[in-house]
Amino acid sequence: MTVRWGSGQAHGVLVATILGSGMAMLDGTIVNVALPRIGTELGASVAGLQWILDGYLLALASLILIAGSLGDRYGRRRVFTIGVVWFGVASVLSGLAVSTSMLVATRVLQGVGGALLTPGSLAILETAFAREDRARAIGAWSGFGGLAAAVGPLVGGLLVQVWSWRLAFLINVPIAAACVFFTRRYVPESCDQREGQRPDVRAAALGALGLAGITAALVEAPAQGAASPVVLVSAVLGVAGMAAFVRSQFTSADPLVPPSLFGNRSFTLANGLTFVVYAALGSVFWLLVLQLQVSLGYSPLVAGLASLPVTVIMLVGSSRSGALAQRVGPRTQLVIGPLLIAGGMLLMLRIAPGASYVGVVLPAVIVFGLGLVTVVAPVTATVLAAAPDRNAGVASGVNNAIARAGGLLAIAVLPAIAGLTGESYADPAALTAGWRVSLLVCAVLAIIGGLLGSGVRNDVLGKRKEPTPPAARPAESLHCGVASPPTHLRATR
């Protein structure tokens, strides 16, 4: 069944995918605002706060590839629904956490749910909508999903002040319930029905080991020392696991990430742009709410309101940005967007104790938001358009995994580069100094993203992709060859 833009079913599909992915995005930004209160109540150090963020991102980045592949092979709607329910249950457990270690563990569980639902939302749009409507649908998805991420600080600040940081997690329960309703009612099932293919659990485990080891080494090195046994063992296991994962993708008959995808220049460059830009974004979003609350004395609610212009910009402009990229090609936006993000970050250097909101914070946030709205929809549409339809879930998974890995590694590395260790995040002077160093590093990353965007083919959104085999066309095959949800997992985005 092909869904056309403007139909009732199109609206239902958009609501379902936006609620699912938006829930995951909302959770991330809400948690950022709640971190100071979480740290105070649970007695967490900088490393503890890093793990609360990175535990989620680690599970998400490690498993998102296999989740994309599972959706392609067993049904995108089915796997997406499982992920939404899982995420909701894990959110309840996070809201009940009584220690830093318990919260980190439940955040890992949230990451598993996020991995199952995130690539599915994009793959559903790519396979459900008619080709000429896809960029517009992705633009709408990006806008409202970006709205969820941007409104997160506001909602998080309100929830934290109304009762507790625990509401930042419990708010996901009604969202998950609504998402399941719309998914079951409006989203058509689709999958790639190639026979005899099973998820590669070994490759997924190697990828997870690689990311976990590297992340653990980067997070723990500032506190324990680079020569400590824990750091050295983690680093060796991480590098070895990642090298084995890459090798397995070239030798496997059915790889999680087909190397042929990276033979497309636009696919490779767009994912490279995603990595560096999302690394910059993850660090800035985390540190901005800390800087506003600790160094400028904002309450959680006011800190959330400070980024409201980003919400408005993303809501108004994302669908138009996707449509513009479809009409004139994405290259210009993939260059200008990251440069605007870098400009916004440089303006944020002035956000220090005593800075006014109107004269300092607001201009930086506006430029930053303009950069986001310019680049997010076009880069996502470019990645999906550069891959064959039958690999929609894997392509979405790759792009999401790369985005999360960028944020994961940046959150692990930047505090050490900026000199933030122990409980220094609670010291306005130390935090401001680290904030400025981090902004400079992130601005450079964003500029590199703009350079990568300049190499993307400008006709990629209009190119005719490899035809999907008849048996795998969503419009012709609503049954995915299995009578029940998969009972085994194997490795992928």
C-alpha positions as CSV (number, residue, x, y, z in Angstrom):
1,M,0.0,0.0,0.0
2,T,1.5,3.4,-1.1
3,V,0.6,6.3,1.1
4,R,0.1,9.7,-0.5
5,W,0.8,13.0,1.2
6,G,-2.3,14.7,2.6
7,S,-4.4,11.6,3.0
8,G,-5.8,10.5,6.4
9,Q,-3.5,7.5,6.5
10,A,-0.5,9.8,5.8
11,H,-1.4,11.9,8.8
12,G,-1.8,8.7,10.9
13,V,1.6,7.3,9.8
14,L,3.3,10.6,10.5
15,V,1.7,10.8,14.0
16,A,2.9,7.3,14.8
17,T,6.4,7.8,13.7
18,I,6.8,11.2,15.2
19,L,5.4,10.0,18.6
20,G,7.9,7.1,18.6
21,S,11.1,8.8,17.6
22,G,10.0,12.1,19.3
23,M,9.6,10.2,22.6
24,A,13.2,9.1,22.3
25,M,14.4,12.6,21.4
26,L,12.3,14.2,24.1
27,D,13.7,11.9,26.7
28,G,17.3,12.8,25.8
29,T,16.8,16.5,26.2
30,I,14.6,16.2,29.3
31,V,17.3,14.2,30.9
32,N,19.9,16.9,30.1
33,V,17.9,19.5,32.0
34,A,17.3,17.1,34.9
35,L,21.0,16.2,35.3
36,P,21.9,18.8,37.9
37,R,19.0,17.6,40.2
38,I,19.8,13.9,39.5
39,G,23.5,14.6,40.4
40,T,22.5,16.3,43.6
41,E,19.9,13.7,44.7
42,L,21.9,10.6,43.8
43,G,25.4,12.1,44.6
44,A,26.7,11.5,41.1
45,S,30.2,12.7,39.9
46,V,30.9,14.0,36.4
47,A,31.7,10.4,35.4
48,G,28.3,9.3,36.9
49,L,26.5,12.0,34.8
50,Q,28.4,10.9,31.7
51,W,27.4,7.3,32.2
52,I,23.7,8.3,32.7
53,L,23.9,9.8,29.2
54,D,26.3,7.4,27.6
55,G,24.7,4.2,29.0
56,Y,21.6,5.1,26.9
57,L,23.6,6.2,23.9
58,L,25.9,3.1,24.1
59,A,23.0,0.6,23.9
60,L,21.3,2.7,21.2
61,A,24.3,3.0,19.0
62,S,25.4,-0.6,19.6
63,L,22.0,-2.2,18.7
64,I,20.5,0.2,16.3
65,L,22.0,-1.6,13.3
66,I,20.6,-5.0,14.2
67,A,17.2,-3.3,14.9
68,G,17.1,-1.8,11.4
69,S,17.9,-5.2,9.9
70,L,15.3,-6.9,12.1
71,G,12.7,-4.4,10.8
72,D,13.7,-5.0,7.2
73,R,13.4,-8.8,7.6
74,Y,10.6,-9.4,10.1
75,G,8.4,-6.4,9.7
76,R,9.1,-2.7,10.3
77,R,5.8,-2.0,12.0
78,R,6.2,-5.1,14.3
79,V,9.8,-4.2,15.4
80,F,8.9,-0.5,15.8
81,T,5.9,-1.4,18.1
82,I,8.1,-3.7,20.2
83,G,10.6,-0.9,20.7
84,V,8.0,1.6,21.8
85,V,6.6,-0.8,24.4
86,W,10.1,-1.7,25.6
87,F,11.0,2.0,25.9
88,G,7.9,2.8,27.9
89,V,8.6,0.0,30.4
90,A,12.3,1.0,30.8
91,S,11.2,4.6,31.4
92,V,9.1,3.5,34.4
93,L,12.1,1.6,35.8
94,S,14.3,4.7,35.3
95,G,11.8,6.9,37.1
96,L,12.0,4.5,40.1
97,A,15.8,4.4,40.3
98,V,17.3,4.9,43.8
99,S,21.0,5.1,42.9
100,T,23.3,6.2,40.1
101,S,24.2,2.6,39.2
102,M,20.5,1.6,39.0
103,L,19.7,4.6,36.8
104,V,22.6,3.8,34.5
105,A,21.3,0.2,34.2
106,T,17.8,1.3,33.4
107,R,19.0,3.9,30.9
108,V,20.8,1.0,29.1
109,L,17.5,-0.8,28.9
110,Q,15.9,2.4,27.5
111,G,18.7,2.4,24.9
112,V,17.6,-1.1,23.8
113,G,14.1,0.1,23.2
114,G,15.3,3.3,21.5
115,A,17.4,1.1,19.1
116,L,14.3,-0.9,18.1
117,L,12.1,2.1,17.4
118,T,14.4,4.8,16.0
119,P,15.4,3.3,12.6
120,G,11.9,1.9,12.2
121,S,10.3,5.3,12.2
122,L,12.4,6.4,9.2
123,A,12.2,3.1,7.4
124,I,8.4,3.2,7.7
125,L,8.3,6.7,6.1
126,E,10.7,5.6,3.3
127,T,8.7,2.5,2.4
128,A,5.2,3.7,3.1
129,F,5.1,7.0,1.2
130,A,5.2,7.4,-2.6
131,R,8.7,8.4,-3.8
132,E,7.7,11.9,-4.7
133,D,6.3,12.5,-1.2
134,R,9.1,11.0,0.9
135,A,11.3,14.1,1.3
136,R,8.3,16.1,2.4
137,A,7.3,13.4,4.9
138,I,10.8,13.2,6.3
139,G,10.9,17.0,6.6
140,A,7.7,16.9,8.6
141,W,9.1,14.0,10.7
142,S,12.3,16.0,11.3
143,G,10.4,19.1,12.2
144,F,8.1,17.6,14.8
145,G,10.9,15.2,16.0
146,G,13.1,18.3,16.3
147,L,10.3,20.0,18.1
148,A,10.3,17.1,20.7
149,A,14.0,17.5,21.2
150,A,13.9,21.2,21.4
151,V,10.8,21.4,23.7
152,G,12.5,18.8,26.0
153,P,14.4,21.3,28.1
154,L,11.2,23.3,28.6
155,V,9.1,20.3,29.6
156,G,12.0,18.9,31.6
157,G,12.4,22.1,33.5
158,L,8.7,22.2,34.3
159,L,8.5,18.6,35.4
160,V,11.6,18.9,37.6
161,Q,10.2,22.0,39.3
162,V,6.7,20.6,39.7
163,W,7.8,17.5,41.5
164,S,11.0,15.6,40.7
165,W,13.4,14.6,38.0
166,R,11.6,11.2,38.0
167,L,8.7,12.8,36.0
168,A,11.3,13.3,33.2
169,F,11.1,9.5,32.6
170,L,7.5,8.8,33.6
171,I,6.2,11.2,31.0
172,N,7.1,8.6,28.4
173,V,4.4,6.2,29.4
174,P,1.3,8.0,27.9
175,I,3.3,8.9,24.8
176,A,4.2,5.3,24.3
177,A,0.6,4.2,24.7
178,A,-0.6,6.8,22.1
179,C,2.1,5.7,19.7
180,V,1.1,2.1,19.9
181,F,-2.5,3.0,19.1
182,F,-1.7,5.1,16.0
183,T,0.9,2.5,14.8
184,R,-1.6,-0.4,14.9
185,R,-4.3,1.7,13.3
186,Y,-2.5,3.5,10.4
187,V,0.9,2.1,9.7
188,P,1.1,-0.6,6.9
189,E,3.5,-3.5,7.5
190,S,6.4,-3.9,5.1
191,C,9.6,-5.9,5.0
192,D,12.3,-7.3,2.7
193,Q,11.2,-10.9,2.1
194,R,14.5,-12.4,0.9
195,E,14.7,-15.9,2.1
196,G,17.2,-17.7,4.3
197,Q,18.7,-14.6,6.0
198,R,19.1,-14.4,9.7
199,P,20.5,-11.4,11.7
200,D,24.2,-11.6,12.4
201,V,24.4,-11.8,16.2
202,R,28.2,-12.2,16.2
203,A,28.8,-9.0,14.3
204,A,26.3,-7.1,16.5
205,A,28.2,-8.4,19.6
206,L,31.5,-7.3,18.2
207,G,30.2,-3.8,17.4
208,A,28.7,-3.5,20.9
209,L,32.0,-4.7,22.5
210,G,33.9,-2.2,20.4
211,L,31.8,0.8,21.3
212,A,31.5,-0.2,25.0
213,G,35.2,-0.7,25.4
214,I,36.2,2.6,23.7
215,T,33.5,4.5,25.7
216,A,34.5,3.0,29.0
217,A,38.2,3.9,28.4
218,L,37.4,7.5,27.5
219,V,35.0,8.1,30.4
220,E,37.2,6.4,33.1
221,A,40.6,7.7,32.0
222,P,40.4,11.2,33.6
223,A,39.5,9.7,37.0
224,Q,41.6,6.5,37.0
225,G,44.5,7.5,34.8
226,A,45.2,6.4,31.3
227,A,47.6,3.7,32.5
228,S,45.1,2.0,34.9
229,P,44.3,-1.6,34.2
230,V,40.6,-0.9,33.7
231,V,41.3,1.8,31.1
232,L,43.9,-0.2,29.3
233,V,41.8,-3.4,29.1
234,S,38.7,-1.4,28.0
235,A,40.7,0.3,25.3
236,V,42.2,-2.9,24.0
237,L,38.9,-4.7,24.0
238,G,37.2,-1.7,22.3
239,V,39.7,-1.4,19.5
240,A,39.9,-5.1,18.9
241,G,36.1,-5.5,18.9
242,M,35.6,-2.6,16.5
243,A,38.3,-3.9,14.1
244,A,36.8,-7.4,14.2
245,F,33.3,-5.9,13.5
246,V,34.6,-4.0,10.4
247,R,36.4,-7.1,9.1
248,S,33.3,-9.3,9.6
249,Q,31.3,-6.9,7.4
250,F,33.6,-7.5,4.5
251,T,33.7,-11.3,4.9
252,S,30.1,-12.1,5.8
253,A,27.7,-13.3,3.1
254,D,24.9,-11.3,4.8
255,P,26.5,-8.3,6.6
256,L,24.7,-6.1,9.0
257,V,26.1,-3.1,7.1
258,P,26.6,-4.0,3.5
259,P,30.0,-2.4,2.5
260,S,28.4,-1.7,-0.9
261,L,26.3,1.1,0.7
262,F,29.5,3.0,1.3
263,G,30.4,2.7,-2.4
264,N,27.9,5.5,-2.9
265,R,29.8,8.8,-2.3
266,S,26.8,10.7,-1.1
267,F,25.9,8.0,1.4
268,T,29.4,8.1,2.9
269,L,29.8,11.8,3.0
270,A,26.3,12.4,4.5
271,N,27.1,9.9,7.2
272,G,30.4,11.6,7.9
273,L,28.6,14.9,8.2
274,T,26.2,13.3,10.6
275,F,29.0,12.0,12.8
276,V,30.8,15.2,13.3
277,V,27.7,17.5,13.5
278,Y,25.9,15.2,16.0
279,A,29.0,14.9,18.1
280,A,29.0,18.7,18.3
281,L,25.3,18.9,19.0
282,G,25.3,16.2,21.8
283,S,28.0,18.0,23.7
284,V,26.5,21.5,23.3
285,F,23.0,20.4,24.3
286,W,24.3,18.7,27.5
287,L,26.6,21.5,28.6
288,L,24.3,24.4,27.7
289,V,21.7,23.4,30.3
290,L,24.4,22.9,32.9
291,Q,25.9,26.3,32.0
292,L,22.6,28.1,32.2
293,Q,21.6,26.6,35.6
294,V,25.0,26.5,37.3
295,S,26.8,29.5,36.0
296,L,24.0,31.9,35.2
297,G,21.7,30.8,38.0
298,Y,18.7,29.9,35.8
299,S,16.0,27.6,37.3
300,P,15.4,24.3,35.4
301,L,12.2,25.8,33.9
302,V,13.8,29.0,32.8
303,A,16.8,27.1,31.4
304,G,14.3,25.1,29.3
305,L,12.5,28.2,28.1
306,A,15.9,29.7,27.0
307,S,16.0,27.3,24.0
308,L,12.3,27.8,23.0
309,P,13.3,29.7,19.8
310,V,14.9,26.5,18.5
311,T,11.5,24.8,19.0
312,V,9.7,27.4,17.0
313,I,12.3,27.4,14.2
314,M,12.3,23.6,13.8
315,L,8.5,23.5,13.9
316,V,8.1,26.2,11.2
317,G,11.0,25.4,8.9
318,S,11.8,21.7,8.9
319,S,9.1,20.5,6.4
320,R,10.0,23.4,4.1
321,S,13.7,22.6,4.4
322,G,13.0,19.0,3.3
323,A,10.9,20.2,0.4
324,L,13.5,22.7,-0.7
325,A,16.2,20.0,-0.7
326,Q,13.9,17.9,-2.9
327,R,13.4,20.7,-5.3
328,V,16.9,22.2,-5.7
329,G,19.1,19.5,-4.3
330,P,20.6,19.1,-0.8
331,R,24.2,20.2,-1.2
332,T,23.8,23.9,-0.4
333,Q,21.9,23.2,2.8
334,L,24.4,20.6,3.8
335,V,27.1,23.2,3.7
336,I,25.2,26.2,5.1
337,G,23.5,24.3,7.9
338,P,26.7,23.1,9.7
339,L,28.3,26.6,9.2
340,L,25.3,28.3,10.9
341,I,25.5,25.7,13.7
342,A,29.2,26.6,14.1
343,G,28.3,30.3,14.1
344,G,25.7,29.8,16.8
345,M,28.3,27.9,18.9
346,L,30.8,30.7,18.6
347,L,28.2,33.2,19.7
348,M,27.6,31.0,22.8
349,L,31.1,31.8,23.9
350,R,29.6,34.9,25.4
351,I,27.2,32.9,27.6
352,A,28.9,33.4,31.0
353,P,27.9,34.6,34.5
354,G,26.2,38.0,34.2
355,A,25.2,37.6,30.5
356,S,21.8,38.8,29.5
357,Y,19.3,36.6,27.8
358,V,18.1,39.0,25.1
359,G,21.6,40.4,24.2
360,V,23.6,37.1,24.5
361,V,21.7,33.9,24.8
362,L,18.9,34.6,22.4
363,P,21.0,35.6,19.3
364,A,23.2,32.5,19.8
365,V,20.2,30.2,20.1
366,I,18.5,31.6,17.0
367,V,21.5,31.2,14.8
368,F,22.0,27.7,16.2
369,G,18.4,26.8,15.5
370,L,18.6,28.1,11.9
371,G,21.6,25.8,11.3
372,L,19.6,22.8,12.7
373,V,16.6,23.4,10.5
374,T,18.7,23.9,7.5
375,V,20.7,20.6,7.7
376,V,18.6,18.0,9.6
377,A,15.9,17.0,7.1
378,P,18.2,17.2,4.0
379,V,21.0,15.0,5.5
380,T,18.5,12.4,6.6
381,A,16.7,12.4,3.2
382,T,20.1,12.2,1.4
383,V,21.2,9.1,3.4
384,L,18.0,7.3,2.7
385,A,17.8,8.3,-1.0
386,A,21.4,7.1,-1.6
387,A,20.5,3.5,-0.5
388,P,18.3,1.0,-2.2
389,D,14.7,0.7,-0.9
390,R,15.3,-2.9,0.3
391,N,18.0,-1.5,2.6
392,A,15.9,1.3,4.0
393,G,16.0,0.0,7.6
394,V,19.7,-0.7,7.5
395,A,20.5,2.7,5.9
396,S,18.3,4.4,8.6
397,G,20.1,2.3,11.2
398,V,23.5,3.2,10.0
399,N,22.7,6.9,10.0
400,N,21.2,6.7,13.5
401,A,24.1,4.6,14.8
402,I,26.6,7.1,13.5
403,A,24.7,10.0,15.0
404,R,24.5,8.3,18.4
405,A,28.1,7.2,18.3
406,G,29.2,10.7,17.6
407,G,27.2,12.0,20.6
408,L,28.4,9.1,22.7
409,L,32.1,9.7,22.0
410,A,31.9,13.5,22.3
411,I,30.2,13.2,25.7
412,A,32.9,10.8,26.8
413,V,35.8,12.9,25.5
414,L,35.0,16.6,25.8
415,P,34.7,16.9,29.6
416,A,38.3,15.6,29.9
417,I,39.5,18.0,27.1
418,A,37.7,20.8,28.8
419,G,39.0,20.0,32.3
420,L,35.7,18.9,33.8
421,T,36.3,16.1,36.3
422,G,34.9,15.0,39.7
423,E,32.3,17.5,40.8
424,S,33.7,20.5,39.0
425,Y,30.5,20.8,37.0
426,A,29.0,22.4,40.2
427,D,31.7,25.2,40.2
428,P,30.6,28.1,37.9
429,A,34.1,29.3,37.2
430,A,35.4,25.8,36.3
431,L,32.2,25.0,34.2
432,T,32.5,28.3,32.3
433,A,36.1,27.6,31.4
434,G,35.3,24.1,30.2
435,W,32.2,25.3,28.4
436,R,34.3,27.7,26.3
437,V,36.8,25.0,25.4
438,S,34.0,22.6,24.4
439,L,32.3,25.2,22.2
440,L,35.5,25.8,20.2
441,V,36.0,22.1,19.6
442,C,32.4,21.6,18.6
443,A,32.5,24.6,16.3
444,V,35.4,23.0,14.4
445,L,33.5,19.7,14.2
446,A,30.5,21.5,12.7
447,I,32.7,23.3,10.1
448,I,34.2,19.9,9.1
449,G,30.6,18.8,8.6
450,G,30.0,21.6,6.2
451,L,33.1,20.7,4.2
452,L,31.9,17.1,3.9
453,G,28.5,18.3,2.8
454,S,30.1,20.1,-0.2
455,G,30.9,16.7,-1.7
456,V,27.4,15.3,-1.8
457,R,25.8,14.9,-5.2
458,N,23.2,17.5,-5.7
459,D,20.9,15.2,-7.7
460,V,20.8,12.4,-5.1
461,L,17.2,13.1,-4.0
462,G,16.1,12.9,-7.6
463,K,18.1,9.9,-8.7
464,R,16.3,6.6,-9.5
465,K,17.3,4.1,-6.9
466,E,17.9,0.4,-7.5
467,P,14.5,-1.3,-8.0
468,T,13.2,-3.3,-5.2
469,P,12.6,-7.0,-6.0
470,P,8.8,-7.6,-6.5
471,A,8.6,-9.9,-3.5
472,A,9.9,-7.2,-1.2
473,R,7.7,-4.3,-2.4
474,P,5.7,-3.1,0.6
475,A,2.6,-2.4,-1.5
476,E,2.5,-6.1,-2.6
477,S,3.5,-7.9,0.5
478,L,1.9,-7.0,3.8
479,H,2.9,-10.3,5.4
480,C,6.5,-10.7,6.3
481,G,6.9,-14.4,6.3
482,V,6.8,-15.0,10.1
483,A,3.8,-15.9,12.2
484,S,5.1,-14.3,15.4
485,P,7.7,-11.8,16.6
486,P,11.3,-13.0,16.1
487,T,12.6,-15.2,18.9
488,H,16.3,-14.7,18.1
489,L,18.3,-11.6,17.6
490,R,21.3,-10.9,15.4
491,A,23.5,-7.9,14.9
492,T,22.7,-4.2,13.1
493,R,21.4,0.2,13.2
